[in-house]
Amino acid sequence: MSRQSSLDQRFFEFSDNYEHPDQGVDYIVENEIFSPSSEFTKSYEDLREAFNSYLSSSCACSDNDCTSDSCPHGKNYQLFVHPTTSKTELVLNPSRNTKEFLCECSQFCKCPKSCKNRRVQFGPRDDLEIKCCEGKGMGLFTKSFIPAGAFICEYAGELLTESEARKRDVEPNPMKYLLCLNEISASANKIQTFVDPIRRGNIGRYLNHSCEPNCEILSVRVDSIIPKLGIFATKDICAGQELTFDYAGGSAQSLGEKSCLCRSENCRKFLPNTKF
């Protein structure tokens, strides 16, 4: 079974009704592998093979909600009850093993689709709004309260090889959206995932940088070896607030030459000089 046919089969469960205000950008709901402009390279073939490969991990939890210690995917989420509406949603479990990669249950699991270990795979949350930010272009805002640990959306775009990412990184484009996710595996090997939504991407491309962000990016695997870049709230976020994350992922990086416009109390004045 190809990955695309798998997506088509479950697409009715995936909800993403957003669109770009800029008609020059193609809206895609999930990562798609880029099309090289020249001959296929070994690195591109490896990326395509990984993109079309599946995780063999699955569960057969008997409790039907995958909250027991026996679930191989771990206790990633817990239920949050909204204090005013009494509606519930899944948020990150603060007691989860943060050293482990987030792995959701998938089509290969025997648990029901209503289990408590499936969130990112269903698409972005409702009530997100793209608006103009003074001096920063566009930004992403929420029209309703978001609890800490809640899923916002995926940072989706074109999946790139390292060589293609380096090529795009030096292109003379004033707007840069290229993101490199670094993961350290159990064997201490670094796994890098390159995503660029500048030409094709979803609503995640509108989150701006902040030196005091209210969101973070985590790797989330569903049924693919390549992770999704999930954006989660790190604190309670009130309606009307802008959603932001730290471009350097909270790591200590040198500062670049481009001014930071986040206006946070502890603003570092310049955007991080992120290198991969």
C-alpha positions as CSV (number, residue, x, y, z in Angstrom):
1,M,0.0,0.0,0.0
2,S,1.4,3.4,-0.9
3,R,1.4,6.3,1.5
4,Q,-0.8,8.4,-0.7
5,S,-3.5,5.7,-0.9
6,S,-3.4,5.4,2.9
7,L,-3.9,9.2,3.2
8,D,-6.8,9.0,0.8
9,Q,-8.5,6.2,2.8
10,R,-8.4,8.2,6.0
11,F,-8.9,11.6,4.6
12,F,-12.5,11.8,5.8
13,E,-11.2,11.9,9.3
14,F,-8.7,14.6,8.6
15,S,-10.1,18.2,8.9
16,D,-8.3,21.2,7.6
17,N,-10.5,24.0,6.2
18,Y,-7.9,26.8,6.2
19,E,-6.4,28.5,3.1
20,H,-3.7,31.0,2.3
21,P,-4.4,34.7,2.0
22,D,-1.5,34.7,-0.5
23,Q,-2.7,33.0,-3.7
24,G,0.9,32.4,-4.8
25,V,1.3,29.6,-2.2
26,D,-0.2,26.2,-2.7
27,Y,-2.1,24.9,0.4
28,I,-1.3,21.4,1.4
29,V,-2.6,19.7,4.5
30,E,0.4,17.4,5.2
31,N,4.0,17.1,4.3
32,E,4.8,16.2,0.7
33,I,8.1,15.3,-0.8
34,F,9.7,18.0,-3.0
35,S,10.2,17.4,-6.8
36,P,13.9,17.8,-7.7
37,S,14.7,20.0,-10.7
38,S,17.4,17.7,-11.9
39,E,18.2,14.0,-11.8
40,F,17.3,11.9,-8.7
41,T,20.1,11.7,-6.3
42,K,20.8,8.9,-3.7
43,S,19.7,11.3,-0.9
44,Y,16.4,12.0,-2.7
45,E,15.8,8.3,-3.3
46,D,16.5,7.6,0.4
47,L,14.1,10.4,1.4
48,R,11.4,9.0,-0.9
49,E,11.9,5.5,0.4
50,A,11.5,6.8,4.0
51,F,8.4,8.9,3.0
52,N,6.7,5.8,1.6
53,S,7.8,3.5,4.5
54,Y,5.6,2.7,7.5
55,L,6.3,2.2,11.2
56,S,5.9,-1.4,12.2
57,S,5.0,-0.4,15.8
58,S,1.4,-1.1,16.7
59,C,-0.7,-1.8,19.8
60,A,-3.4,-4.2,20.8
61,C,-4.5,-2.5,24.0
62,S,-7.5,-4.1,25.7
63,D,-8.7,-1.0,27.5
64,N,-9.7,0.6,24.2
65,D,-8.3,4.0,25.1
66,C,-4.5,3.3,25.2
67,T,-3.9,4.9,28.6
68,S,-2.4,1.8,30.3
69,D,1.3,1.2,30.8
70,S,1.1,-1.7,28.4
71,C,0.6,0.6,25.4
72,P,3.9,0.6,23.5
73,H,3.2,4.2,22.3
74,G,3.2,5.6,25.9
75,K,0.8,7.9,27.7
76,N,1.2,10.9,25.3
77,Y,-2.1,12.7,26.0
78,Q,-4.7,13.2,28.7
79,L,-8.2,14.7,28.7
80,F,-8.6,18.4,29.5
81,V,-12.1,19.7,30.4
82,H,-12.7,23.4,29.4
83,P,-13.8,25.2,32.6
84,T,-16.5,27.4,30.8
85,T,-17.8,25.1,28.1
86,S,-17.2,21.7,29.7
87,K,-15.9,20.5,26.3
88,T,-13.0,18.0,26.4
89,E,-9.9,17.8,24.3
90,L,-6.6,15.9,24.4
91,V,-3.6,17.7,25.6
92,L,0.0,16.6,26.2
93,N,0.4,14.5,29.3
94,P,3.0,16.3,31.5
95,S,4.2,13.0,33.0
96,R,5.0,11.5,29.6
97,N,8.5,10.4,28.9
98,T,9.8,13.6,27.2
99,K,13.0,11.7,26.1
100,E,11.0,9.4,23.9
101,F,9.6,10.4,20.5
102,L,5.8,11.1,20.4
103,C,4.2,8.2,18.6
104,E,0.4,8.1,18.0
105,C,-1.7,5.0,17.4
106,S,-2.3,4.4,13.7
107,Q,-4.2,2.3,11.1
108,F,-2.1,-0.7,12.1
109,C,-3.3,-0.7,15.7
110,K,-6.2,-2.8,17.0
111,C,-7.5,0.0,19.3
112,P,-10.5,2.1,18.2
113,K,-10.0,5.4,16.4
114,S,-11.5,7.1,19.5
115,C,-8.5,6.0,21.7
116,K,-6.7,8.7,23.7
117,N,-3.5,8.4,21.7
118,R,-4.7,10.1,18.4
119,R,-4.7,13.8,17.9
120,V,-2.2,15.2,15.4
121,Q,-3.4,12.9,12.7
122,F,-6.9,14.5,12.8
123,G,-5.6,17.9,11.7
124,P,-5.4,21.5,13.1
125,R,-7.7,22.9,15.8
126,D,-10.6,25.2,14.9
127,D,-10.7,29.0,15.6
128,L,-7.3,29.9,14.2
129,E,-7.0,33.1,12.3
130,I,-4.3,34.6,10.0
131,K,-4.0,38.3,10.5
132,C,-1.6,41.1,9.7
133,C,1.1,41.8,12.4
134,E,2.6,45.3,12.6
135,G,6.0,45.2,11.1
136,K,6.0,41.4,10.9
137,G,3.7,40.6,7.9
138,M,1.2,37.9,8.7
139,G,0.8,36.0,11.9
140,L,-1.4,33.2,13.4
141,F,-3.9,34.1,16.2
142,T,-6.5,32.1,18.1
143,K,-10.1,33.2,18.4
144,S,-10.7,31.0,21.5
145,F,-8.9,29.8,24.6
146,I,-6.3,27.2,24.2
147,P,-5.1,25.1,27.2
148,A,-1.5,24.3,27.8
149,G,-0.4,21.1,26.0
150,A,-3.1,21.4,23.3
151,F,-2.3,20.7,19.7
152,I,-2.4,23.8,17.4
153,C,-1.5,22.5,13.9
154,E,1.2,20.8,12.0
155,Y,4.1,22.7,10.4
156,A,3.7,21.2,7.0
157,G,5.4,21.9,3.7
158,E,7.8,20.3,1.3
159,L,10.1,17.6,2.7
160,L,13.6,18.3,1.5
161,T,17.0,16.5,1.4
162,E,19.8,18.2,3.3
163,S,21.4,19.3,0.0
164,E,18.2,20.9,-1.2
165,A,17.7,22.5,2.2
166,R,21.2,24.0,2.0
167,K,20.5,25.2,-1.5
168,R,17.3,27.0,-0.5
169,D,18.8,28.4,2.7
170,V,21.2,30.6,0.7
171,E,18.7,31.7,-1.9
172,P,18.2,35.5,-1.9
173,N,14.7,35.4,-0.6
174,P,13.7,38.0,2.2
175,M,11.2,35.5,3.6
176,K,12.5,32.2,5.0
177,Y,10.3,29.4,6.3
178,L,12.7,26.5,6.1
179,L,12.7,24.5,9.4
180,C,15.2,21.8,10.4
181,L,14.0,19.4,13.2
182,N,16.9,17.8,15.0
183,E,16.3,14.6,17.0
184,I,18.8,12.5,18.9
185,S,18.0,8.8,18.7
186,A,18.7,6.2,21.4
187,S,21.9,5.4,19.6
188,A,23.0,9.0,19.8
189,N,22.6,9.5,16.1
190,K,21.1,12.8,14.9
191,I,18.0,12.5,12.8
192,Q,17.2,15.6,10.7
193,T,13.9,16.5,9.0
194,F,13.8,19.5,6.7
195,V,10.5,21.1,5.9
196,D,10.0,24.2,3.8
197,P,6.5,25.7,3.3
198,I,7.5,28.7,1.3
199,R,6.0,27.4,-1.9
200,R,3.6,24.7,-0.6
201,G,2.5,24.5,3.0
202,N,-0.3,24.8,5.5
203,I,-1.4,27.3,8.2
204,G,1.7,26.5,10.3
205,R,3.9,28.8,8.2
206,Y,2.2,31.8,9.7
207,L,3.6,31.3,13.3
208,N,6.2,34.0,14.0
209,H,9.2,33.8,16.2
210,S,9.2,35.0,19.8
211,C,11.9,35.0,22.5
212,E,9.1,34.2,24.9
213,P,6.9,31.8,22.9
214,N,3.6,30.2,23.8
215,C,4.1,27.2,21.5
216,E,6.7,24.6,20.7
217,I,7.4,22.1,17.9
218,L,7.6,18.4,18.8
219,S,8.2,15.5,16.5
220,V,5.1,13.2,16.2
221,R,5.1,9.9,14.3
222,V,1.8,8.3,13.2
223,D,2.4,5.7,10.6
224,S,5.5,7.1,8.8
225,I,9.1,6.9,9.6
226,I,9.3,10.6,8.9
227,P,7.9,12.7,11.8
228,K,5.2,15.3,11.6
229,L,6.2,18.6,13.1
230,G,3.5,19.2,15.6
231,I,3.0,22.6,17.2
232,F,1.7,22.5,20.8
233,A,0.8,25.2,23.3
234,T,3.3,25.5,26.1
235,K,1.0,27.5,28.3
236,D,-2.6,28.6,28.5
237,I,-3.3,31.0,25.6
238,C,-6.2,33.5,25.8
239,A,-8.5,34.3,22.8
240,G,-7.0,37.0,20.6
241,Q,-3.4,36.2,21.3
242,E,-0.8,35.5,18.6
243,L,0.7,32.0,18.5
244,T,4.5,31.9,18.4
245,F,7.4,29.6,18.8
246,D,11.2,30.0,19.2
247,Y,12.9,29.5,15.8
248,A,15.9,28.0,17.7
249,G,13.8,25.6,19.6
250,G,14.9,27.0,22.9
251,S,18.5,25.9,22.3
252,A,21.4,28.3,22.9
253,Q,22.3,29.6,19.4
254,S,24.2,32.7,18.3
255,L,22.2,35.6,17.1
256,G,21.9,36.7,13.5
257,E,21.8,40.1,11.9
258,K,18.0,40.3,11.4
259,S,16.1,42.3,14.0
260,C,13.7,40.5,16.2
261,L,10.2,42.1,16.4
262,C,8.6,39.9,19.0
263,R,8.5,42.8,21.5
264,S,8.6,40.3,24.4
265,E,10.0,41.5,27.8
266,N,13.1,39.5,27.4
267,C,13.6,40.0,23.6
268,R,17.1,39.1,22.4
269,K,16.8,41.9,19.9
270,F,17.9,39.7,17.0
271,L,16.6,36.5,15.5
272,P,18.6,33.4,16.2
273,N,21.2,32.4,13.7
274,T,19.8,28.9,13.1
275,K,22.2,26.6,11.3
276,F,21.8,22.9,10.5
